[in-house]
Amino acid sequence: MSLVQPTSHTLSLPTRPAVHSQAAGANTAGTSSGCVDSTEILRGQKAVEINHNGSTYRLQATRLGKLILTK
Protein backbone atom coordinates (compact mmCIF):
# COMPACT_ATOMS: atom_id res chain seq x y z
CA MET A 1 0.00 0.00 0.00
CA SER A 2 1.38 3.37 -1.00
CA LEU A 3 0.74 6.44 1.12
CA VAL A 4 0.51 9.67 -0.83
CA GLN A 5 1.13 12.87 1.09
CA PRO A 6 -1.21 15.71 0.13
CA THR A 7 0.46 18.68 -1.47
CA SER A 8 0.67 21.67 0.82
CA HIS A 9 1.23 25.29 -0.06
CA THR A 10 2.62 28.19 1.89
CA LEU A 11 0.46 31.26 1.54
CA SER A 12 0.12 34.83 2.65
CA LEU A 13 -3.30 36.11 3.55
CA PRO A 14 -4.37 39.37 1.97
CA THR A 15 -4.66 42.29 4.32
CA ARG A 16 -8.22 43.33 4.92
CA PRO A 17 -9.33 46.84 5.81
CA ALA A 18 -10.44 47.32 9.40
CA VAL A 19 -14.15 47.63 9.98
CA HIS A 20 -14.98 50.55 12.25
CA SER A 21 -18.77 50.38 12.27
CA GLN A 22 -21.50 47.93 11.42
CA ALA A 23 -23.29 50.71 9.55
CA ALA A 24 -20.77 50.22 6.75
CA GLY A 25 -22.35 46.78 6.14
CA ALA A 26 -19.06 44.85 6.27
CA ASN A 27 -20.00 42.98 9.43
CA THR A 28 -23.34 41.56 8.27
CA ALA A 29 -22.43 37.86 8.07
CA GLY A 30 -21.64 37.49 11.78
CA THR A 31 -17.90 37.84 11.22
CA SER A 32 -15.61 40.44 12.70
CA SER A 33 -12.73 42.21 11.00
CA GLY A 34 -10.36 39.74 12.70
CA CYS A 35 -12.22 36.68 11.38
CA VAL A 36 -11.11 34.90 8.20
CA ASP A 37 -13.23 32.20 6.58
CA SER A 38 -11.44 28.86 6.24
CA THR A 39 -12.16 28.79 2.50
CA GLU A 40 -10.00 31.92 2.13
CA ILE A 41 -7.12 30.18 3.87
CA LEU A 42 -7.40 26.74 2.25
CA ARG A 43 -8.29 28.01 -1.25
CA GLY A 44 -9.62 24.61 -2.36
CA GLN A 45 -6.73 22.63 -0.87
CA LYS A 46 -6.97 20.07 1.95
CA ALA A 47 -3.88 21.48 3.70
CA VAL A 48 -1.77 24.62 3.76
CA GLU A 49 1.42 25.64 5.52
CA ILE A 50 1.41 28.78 7.63
CA ASN A 51 4.61 30.57 8.64
CA HIS A 52 4.32 32.16 12.09
CA ASN A 53 7.17 33.64 14.17
CA GLY A 54 9.82 31.65 12.32
CA SER A 55 7.99 28.32 12.57
CA THR A 56 5.96 26.51 9.93
CA TYR A 57 2.56 25.13 10.90
CA ARG A 58 0.26 22.89 8.87
CA LEU A 59 -3.48 23.58 8.77
CA GLN A 60 -5.42 20.58 7.48
CA ALA A 61 -9.14 20.01 6.83
CA THR A 62 -10.43 16.55 7.72
CA ARG A 63 -13.05 14.54 5.86
CA LEU A 64 -15.51 15.39 8.63
CA GLY A 65 -15.00 19.14 8.15
CA LYS A 66 -12.78 19.71 11.20
CA LEU A 67 -9.53 21.68 11.17
CA ILE A 68 -6.22 20.39 12.55
CA LEU A 69 -3.26 22.73 13.18
CA THR A 70 0.11 21.02 13.74
CA LYS A 71 3.65 22.31 14.10
N, C-alpha and C positions, 0 to 999 in steps of 0.2 A: 504494500500500500504506500502510495506516494503522498506526502503532505505538501501542499502548495501554500506558501505564505502569501497573504493578500498584499498587494502593492500599497504602500503608504506614501503620502506626499507631505512635504513640509509647506505650510502656507502662512501667509500674513493676512490678518483680517483687515478689511478696509476700515478707516476711521469713520465714525458716524458723528454727525453734529449733535451737540447736547440739546436735549429738549428742556425748555425752561417753563413751559406751561402746557396744560392739557388743551387749552383753547386753540392751540396751533394744530390739533388733530393728529399729532404724531404718536400719541400714547393711547390710541383707541382700541388696540387689540389686547389690552391687558399686559403689555410689556413695558418695561421702563427703558430709559436711555442706556442703562448698563446691561440690558438683556440682549443676547444674541440667539437667534433661532438655530438649532442644531443643523438644519439643512444648509444654512449659510457657512457653517464650519466644515461640514462633511462634503458638500458640493457633489453629491451623488456617489461618493466613495464609502466603503465600509469602515475605513480607518484613515486617520491623518496623524501626522507628527506635529507637535507643538513645541517650539523652543521657548523656554521660560527661565530667566535668570541663569543662563549658561547650561541648562539641562534640557534634554529632549524627552518629552512625554508622548505617549501614544494614546489617542482617543479613538475608541472602537465602538461601533454600534453592533449589538447582538441581534440574533434572529428574532428575539422576543421584543425588540425595540428599546432595550436598555442601553445605557452608555457605560463604558468601562474606561477609566483613565489610569494608565500605568506609567511608571518611570523606567 
